[in-house]
Amino acid sequence: MSPTRPRAAALASAVLALALAATGCGGQRESGTGSGSGTTDSKDGSAGARIAWKRCEAPSAAQGAGKTPGKAWECAKLPVPLDHSKPNGEKIDLALIRSKARGKSGRIGSLVFNFGGPGGSGVAGLPSLADSYDKLHDRYDLVSFDPRGVGESAGVRCQSDKELDAAFQIDGTPDDDSELRETLASNKAYIDACAKNSAKVLPHVDTVSAARDLDLIRAALGEEKLHYFGISYGTELGAVYAHLFPKRVGRAVLDAVVDPTQDPVQGNLGQSKGFQLALDNYLKDCGTSGGAGGAGGCPTQDGITTLLKDLDTKPLPTAQGRKLTQDEAVNGIAAALYSKDTWKYLTAGLQEALRKGTGNTLLLLFDSIVGRDPNGHYNNLQAANRAISCADSEQRYTVADVRQRLPEFRAASPVFGESAAWSLLSCTDWPVKGKWKTPEVNAEGSAPIMVVGNAGDPATPVAGAERMAEKLGRGVGVRLTVKGEGHGTYGVNACATKAVNAHLLEGRLPADGTTCS
């Protein structure tokens, strides 16, 4: 089983860094459909349910576990309609978290974050990332949430920890009919488990429904406008919100931008190229910096492809007793490419595999991207990621479709292409129809939205930012391009961070098309 290819898990680098530190290592659409009525901005959006804030508890297993947030953090539940077409019908609770603005004067309002996935828990993620937003915290209440289907917001449940461990041992890039039957059987078992355990919520975890939730959050916070910071998949969510509620958009930033014009084939192909570019840049940097933070002895492209070929038939042993498979190694390599700060772990993992014949570090990297903790428990990242992706995208691909496109994917990336091609089967036979071919994001009448792309972003290639800015509409999308590496720019590139702060804190936007080095 191949993990659902994330439309970029924005928390990946932070999660894997924490995971490696804890173990002592390291020194992914029909335009206009789904919204029902197109642009929806006729009702007064200033009033909403009151939120009863209280001290936070530790994140649950579904959210990824972890430490109890400090005293500055408050948590709450907000009831929203399960089906927004039936506003007086059954409700689900959205899990929220906030920390009030710390400055003594000049509070602007609430700044709502979505860190991506889809499937990342904002309740678990925001406290661990809040130090990166210190300047914003002085004048904003920092707010995040678990979107519907995620964590403690009617989180999607599929397979057990033991079942997931077994499924990830299945070859997700089948080479013969026997392996193909095993792959298809594993995919069916996963889908059947999702349908059995989460049938009620699966039809309602689409991004349009989440965007409507976002407006209810805005109203419940008492805000006339939504001030918003979306990263990775959070950029798609924010853009869909702006399409539905353009007059309610306040100061908004989209960083590491999903391309709204791409269907799943185009998106997976773009990610294959993006991760290959990042790998090439890593190898070049490693060769010129003495190991990219490692102890020297840089891997080569040929060495990596040979390693992966060998893993197809002979997985590597690990100290956990689990075997490192080819699929797990591919995704572990990808995990380390989300941030230049984690390239050193990739060097360590590849050196270990190539020199020692063990897969401990690469397996930890893999675990970080699929949401498995050191105790063997999975959060619901994978389940939510697939459920949301399949509730959104209407395309359903066949084995013949994949086989037809394999040469193109292999040409795009000898390392990541084949896995990306076969992952197109993730939504095949899904029990719920998807809502769109691609998302509708035109936001005519919205306040300007800052759209930030990074030239070396593996998961959301920089061309997506240009297309997003264009699709948002003239005078709405304001594009900033960063010439850097990694998934996301805020807190990484000083120029981009300064520009984002100027917009969110002072309302000053850069000129459209500005470039940061």
LOZA-573601 format. One line per 4 residues: their letters; for each residue x, y, z of C-alpha. Coordinates in steps of 0.02 Angstrom, whole numbers. Example, Ala and Ser with C-alpha at 12.3 -4.5 7.8 and 13.67 -1.06 7.14 Angstrom:
2
as) 615/-225/390 | 684/-53/357
END
This chain:
517
mspt) 0/0/0 | 67/169/-49 | 21/315/64 | -102/437/-10
rpra) 10/567/-87 | -23/719/19 | -66/883/-59 | 84/926/44
aala) 84/896/228 | 145/1062/294 | 188/990/463 | 298/853/392
savl) 467/931/425 | 420/985/601 | 348/814/641 | 496/718/575
alal) 619/831/665 | 528/798/829 | 520/612/793 | 704/599/754
aatg) 751/704/904 | 648/590/1016 | 743/438/954 | 915/518/961
cggq) 941/522/773 | 1003/665/666 | 1152/796/717 | -124/801/-213
resg) -515/915/-474 | -787/1009/-614 | -766/1196/-597 | -904/1283/-501
tgsg) -987/1126/-434 | -987/1083/-250 | -1028/1259/-193 | -1208/1230/-240
sgtt) -1246/1410/-280 | -1078/1479/-336 | -1027/1635/-241 | -1120/1641/-76
dskd) -1108/1805/15 | -1285/1870/35 | -1318/1839/220 | -1253/1941/364
gsag) -1102/1844/423 | -1064/1943/580 | -1160/1838/707 | -1122/1661/761
aria) -1129/1535/900 | -1033/1580/1057 | -877/1479/1092 | -849/1411/1268
wkrc) -661/1412/1286 | -574/1307/1419 | -403/1240/1463 | -335/1119/1333
eaps) -305/936/1361 | -163/840/1279 | -191/801/1095 | -280/637/1066
aaqg) -206/489/972 | -307/539/819 | -228/712/826 | -54/641/846
agkt) -40/640/1037 | 94/748/1119 | 109/863/1268 | -31/965/1345
pgka) -23/1145/1279 | 30/1277/1405 | -82/1395/1501 | -87/1521/1359
weca) -190/1400/1254 | -378/1375/1259 | -481/1242/1172 | -663/1225/1123
klpv) -791/1131/1020 | -900/1219/890 | -1055/1127/827 | -1080/1139/638
pldh) -1200/1050/519 | -1142/880/460 | -1228/923/295 | -1227/1108/256
skpn) -1379/1086/142 | -1473/1039/303 | -1420/1177/424 | -1545/1121/557
geki) -1499/939/541 | -1370/831/629 | -1217/921/698 | -1035/876/718
dlal) -911/963/833 | -758/1053/765 | -608/1054/882 | -533/1229/902
irsk) -381/1303/987 | -323/1481/1017 | -197/1588/1109 | -247/1769/1137
argk) -146/1913/1068 | -2/1954/1185 | 18/2139/1148 | -56/2267/1266
sgri) -129/2371/1124 | -163/2367/939 | -251/2197/931 | -309/2167/752
gslv) -418/2014/779 | -408/1825/757 | -288/1747/632 | -348/1573/581
fnfg) -219/1446/522 | -234/1289/418 | -68/1200/400 | -117/1080/262
gpgg) -124/895/228 | -266/879/200 | -277/790/365 | -162/889/479
sgva) -229/931/652 | -221/1118/684 | -261/1090/867 | -105/983/889
glps) 2/1082/767 | -21/1264/812 | 55/1262/988 | 212/1175/925
lads) 233/1301/784 | 177/1460/873 | 353/1522/907 | 372/1547/719
ydkl) 229/1673/726 | 289/1780/872 | 267/1948/785 | 93/1901/726
hdry) 49/1840/900 | 75/2013/973 | -75/2081/879 | -178/1928/834
dlvs) -262/1789/929 | -183/1636/849 | -322/1513/805 | -327/1343/722
fdpr) -442/1194/709 | -461/1015/655 | -557/1022/490 | -704/903/473
gvge) -642/725/457 | -479/767/545 | -424/727/722 | -563/766/846
sagv) -681/845/718 | -778/688/674 | -613/612/622 | -618/480/486
rcqs) -570/307/548 | -516/166/434 | -392/30/482 | -311/-14/648
dkel) -128/15/687 | -88/-169/656 | -183/-168/491 | -93/-12/433
daaf) 77/-85/475 | 34/-238/370 | -38/-135/228 | 118/-29/213
qidg) 218/-188/184 | 119/-222/24 | 209/-173/-136 | 119/-17/-199
tpdd) 211/-18/-366 | 168/-192/-432 | 284/-272/-559 | 179/-426/-604
dsel) 0/-492/-594 | 26/-571/-424 | 88/-408/-347 | -53/-313/-434
retl) -185/-427/-357 | -108/-401/-187 | -103/-211/-211 | -285/-204/-267
asnk) -341/-316/-124 | -250/-205/1 | -330/-49/-72 | -503/-130/-65
ayid) -477/-183/116 | -431/-5/163 | -580/71/73 | -698/-57/149
acak) -633/-15/322 | -662/171/292 | -839/137/232 | -875/25/381
nsak) -803/140/515 | -843/313/445 | -991/295/326 | -1086/442/402
vlph) -950/572/378 | -870/517/214 | -995/610/102 | -967/772/199
vdtv) -779/796/219 | -755/891/55 | -663/1056/49 | -818/1160/8
saar) -899/1097/168 | -739/1137/264 | -740/1313/190 | -918/1337/253
dldl) -858/1279/424 | -722/1410/412 | -853/1546/394 | -946/1480/546
iraa) -782/1486/643 | -757/1667/587 | -931/1713/646 | -914/1621/811
lgee) -751/1716/844 | -849/1878/822 | -750/1932/670 | -830/2026/524
klhy) -686/1972/412 | -584/1813/408 | -398/1845/432 | -319/1686/369
fgis) -150/1601/347 | -160/1445/238 | -12/1333/201 | -7/1195/71
ygte) -182/1116/61 | -233/1262/172 | -207/1373/19 | -340/1276/-75
lgav) -458/1286/73 | -429/1473/88 | -455/1501/-98 | -618/1403/-98
yahl) -673/1508/52 | -633/1667/-44 | -737/1604/-191 | -886/1568/-78
fpkr) -871/1722/34 | -768/1854/-57 | -838/2000/44 | -786/1918/207
vgra) -601/1899/166 | -489/2005/276 | -300/1997/272 | -254/1829/197
vlda) -94/1738/151 | -77/1579/49 | 97/1501/65 | 157/1343/-28
vvdp) 13/1353/-150 | -87/1209/-223 | -117/1228/-410 | -306/1246/-432
tqdp) -300/1203/-618 | -231/1027/-602 | -325/863/-597 | -249/718/-498
vqgn) -142/657/-644 | -71/829/-671 | -49/857/-485 | 42/692/-456
lgqs) 150/720/-609 | 193/894/-548 | 240/826/-377 | 349/692/-457
kgfq) 444/828/-549 | 448/938/-394 | 519/805/-279 | 644/752/-412
lald) 701/933/-427 | 718/943/-238 | 817/780/-236 | 931/845/-373
nylk) 958/1006/-276 | 993/907/-118 | 1123/799/-207 | 1206/952/-281
dcgt) 1211/1038/-112 | 1276/881/-28 | 1418/870/-151 | 1471/1050/-120
sgga) 1444/1060/68 | 1524/898/126 | 1366/801/159 | 1221/922/184
ggag) 1247/917/371 | 1299/735/374 | 1468/659/396 | 1519/663/213
gcpt) 1508/526/84 | 1363/596/-16 | 1244/476/-102 | 1221/482/-290
qdgi) 1067/470/-401 | 1126/300/-464 | 1157/242/-287 | 982/291/-233
ttll) 897/208/-382 | 999/50/-356 | 952/49/-171 | 767/66/-213
kdld) 777/-71/-345 | 857/-189/-219 | 724/-145/-88 | 589/-204/-208
tkpl) 640/-384/-174 | 743/-370/-16 | 679/-248/118 | 805/-189/247
ptaq) 797/-239/430 | 769/-110/566 | 789/-106/754 | 599/-101/772
grkl) 583/-272/693 | 491/-196/545 | 561/-206/370 | 598/-51/266
tqde) 512/-79/99 | 540/9/-66 | 381/113/-46 | 428/163/130
avng) 602/215/75 | 532/320/-69 | 413/410/47 | 546/428/181
iaaa) 659/513/55 | 515/628/6 | 482/671/188 | 658/738/210
lysk) 643/848/55 | 504/957/127 | 632/1068/211 | 816/1103/183
dtwk) 835/1088/372 | 798/902/360 | 916/861/217 | 1042/808/348
ylta) 924/668/402 | 912/610/223 | 1102/602/214 | 1106/501/374
glqe) 968/385/315 | 1044/351/146 | 1217/326/219 | 1146/201/344
alrk) 1053/104/210 | 1196/102/86 | 1338/70/208 | 1260/-30/350
gtgn) 1116/-115/262 | 989/-58/391 | 838/57/370 | 810/138/540
tlll) 822/321/489 | 727/305/325 | 589/212/417 | 578/353/545
lfds) 564/476/402 | 426/370/326 | 334/361/492 | 340/550/507
ivgr) 246/575/344 | 112/444/377 | 77/495/557 | 148/344/651
dpng) 221/380/822 | 365/286/906 | 239/177/1000 | 162/114/839
hynn) 3/218/846 | -58/310/691 | -151/475/696 | -290/494/568
lqaa) -185/592/442 | -189/454/310 | -374/417/332 | -423/601/326
nrai) -306/637/181 | -383/504/72 | -562/539/125 | -548/726/90
scad) -455/701/-74 | -583/575/-136 | -731/680/-78 | -659/824/-181
seqr) -593/746/-342 | -720/661/-455 | -589/569/-559 | -577/381/-535
ytva) -433/294/-622 | -407/114/-678 | -256/1/-686 | -256/30/-875
dvrq) -248/219/-845 | -98/198/-732 | -7/82/-850 | -35/201/-995
rlpe) 42/345/-898 | 186/251/-814 | 316/300/-946 | 275/484/-922
fraa) 288/470/-733 | 451/372/-741 | 523/504/-856 | 470/640/-734
spvf) 562/554/-591 | 657/390/-583 | 636/395/-394 | 460/459/-362
gesa) 368/437/-527 | 309/258/-516 | 241/277/-339 | 150/436/-390
awsl) 71/348/-540 | 6/199/-443 | -63/312/-306 | -191/371/-435
lsct) -289/215/-384 | -316/284/-209 | -494/342/-247 | -541/198/-362
dwpv) -701/115/-293 | -714/247/-157 | -893/240/-89 | -925/427/-111
kgkw) -927/526/-274 | -809/674/-287 | -871/853/-304 | -761/928/-440
ktpe) -635/908/-579 | -538/1057/-511 | -587/1181/-374 | -673/1345/-413
vnae) -571/1485/-336 | -622/1643/-429 | -645/1772/-291 | -699/1931/-381
gsap) -739/2064/-252 | -622/1994/-120 | -489/2094/-31 | -315/2061/-102
imvv) -241/1892/-55 | -53/1868/-42 | 3/1713/-139 | 178/1649/-100
gnag) 272/1517/-200 | 445/1443/-176 | 552/1398/-326 | 618/1241/-243
dpat) 455/1179/-167 | 441/991/-199 | 260/965/-147 | 177/1120/-218
pvag) 284/1176/-365 | 301/1362/-387 | 199/1367/-548 | 46/1332/-442
aerm) 62/1500/-356 | 58/1590/-523 | -97/1495/-577 | -183/1522/-410
aekl) -152/1710/-417 | -223/1713/-593 | -377/1610/-549 | -417/1714/-395
grgv) -445/1858/-514 | -375/2025/-565 | -333/2130/-414 | -359/1986/-293
gvrl) -208/1871/-308 | -45/1962/-267 | 103/1849/-305 | 270/1841/-215
tvkg) 401/1717/-277 | 543/1656/-168 | 703/1584/-241 | 732/1454/-108
eghg) 714/1272/-59 | 577/1182/36 | 391/1178/63 | 336/1348/126
tygv) 429/1510/153 | 368/1597/312 | 499/1591/448 | 624/1519/324
naca) 655/1661/202 | 681/1829/287 | 619/1931/138 | 457/1832/122
tkav) 428/1834/310 | 448/2022/314 | 326/2042/169 | 196/1929/249
nahl) 211/2022/414 | 189/2189/326 | 28/2127/247 | -47/2046/401
legr) 8/2178/527 | 3/2339/426 | -103/2299/273 | 44/2335/156
lpad) 60/2219/7 | 213/2195/-104 | 198/2237/-287 | 123/2092/-385
gttc) 264/1984/-454 | 393/2032/-322 | 538/1910/-302 | 633/1868/-143
s) 804/1789/-152
END
